[in-house]
Amino acid sequence: MDRFDRYWIGILVGLILPAAFALIYIEAMNLWYPLQTLQFQAGGVLSKLLLVSIFPDLALIFVFYTTDTWRLAKGVLIGTMPYLLATILVSM
């Protein structure tokens, strides 16, 4: 596992995983209609969707910390930051 313990791998995983999870969540919960009709005002669907999409990254950070792959976990945390900032900005 040491060969995968790189910051850039963690950043890529941290950026791609929430987007993929959000698409799966939208499909499973049938949220296409509210997103298409632009009903995602402050505190609406978009802020909740961004917040839910961060959960897989947080679980992955926990797994990487318990397996002592510190750089990979830090990279995932850095990759999660744009989603966290977008959630904060949208909910204001």
C-alpha positions in Angstrom: 0.0 0.0 0.0 3.0 2.3 0.3 3.3 2.8 -3.4 -0.2 4.3 -3.5 0.5 6.6 -0.5 0.8 9.8 -2.6 -0.9 13.2 -2.2 -1.9 13.5 -5.8 -3.7 10.1 -5.8 -5.6 11.2 -2.7 -6.5 14.6 -4.3 -7.8 12.9 -7.4 -9.9 10.4 -5.4 -11.1 13.3 -3.2 -12.3 15.2 -6.2 -13.8 12.4 -8.2 -15.5 10.3 -5.5 -18.0 13.0 -4.4 -19.0 13.8 -7.9 -19.6 10.1 -8.7 -21.5 9.6 -5.5 -23.7 12.7 -6.2 -24.6 11.4 -9.6 -25.6 8.0 -8.1 -27.5 9.7 -5.3 -29.4 11.9 -7.8 -30.3 8.9 -9.9 -31.4 6.8 -6.8 -33.5 9.5 -5.2 -34.9 10.8 -8.5 -33.8 14.4 -8.0 -33.4 15.2 -11.7 -36.7 17.2 -11.8 -35.8 19.6 -8.9 -32.4 20.1 -10.4 -33.7 20.7 -13.9 -36.3 23.2 -12.8 -33.7 25.2 -10.9 -35.4 24.7 -7.5 -32.1 24.7 -5.6 -32.1 28.1 -3.9 -30.3 28.7 -0.6 -30.9 25.8 1.8 -32.5 23.8 -1.0 -31.6 20.7 -2.9 -28.1 21.7 -4.1 -26.6 22.5 -0.7 -27.9 19.2 0.8 -26.7 17.3 -2.3 -23.2 18.8 -1.9 -23.2 17.9 1.8 -24.3 14.3 1.2 -21.7 13.9 -1.5 -18.9 14.5 1.0 -19.7 11.5 3.2 -17.9 8.9 1.1 -14.7 11.0 1.3 -15.0 11.2 5.1 -15.4 7.5 5.4 -12.4 7.0 3.0 -10.3 9.3 5.1 -11.1 7.2 8.2 -10.1 4.0 6.4 -6.8 5.6 5.2 -5.9 6.9 8.7 -6.6 3.5 10.2 -4.3 1.8 7.6 -1.6 4.4 8.2 -1.6 5.8 4.7 -1.2 9.4 5.9 -0.4 11.1 2.7 -3.2 9.5 0.9 -5.6 10.5 3.6 -4.4 14.1 3.6 -4.8 14.2 -0.2 -8.4 13.1 0.1 -9.0 15.7 2.7 -7.5 18.4 0.4 -9.7 17.1 -2.4 -12.8 17.4 -0.2 -12.2 21.1 0.5 -13.7 22.5 -2.7 -16.9 20.6 -2.0 -17.0 21.9 1.5 -16.4 25.5 0.4 -19.1 25.1 -2.3 -21.6 23.8 0.3 -20.9 26.8 2.6 -21.2 29.3 -0.2 -24.4 27.8 -1.6 -26.1 27.7 1.8 -25.5 31.4 2.5 
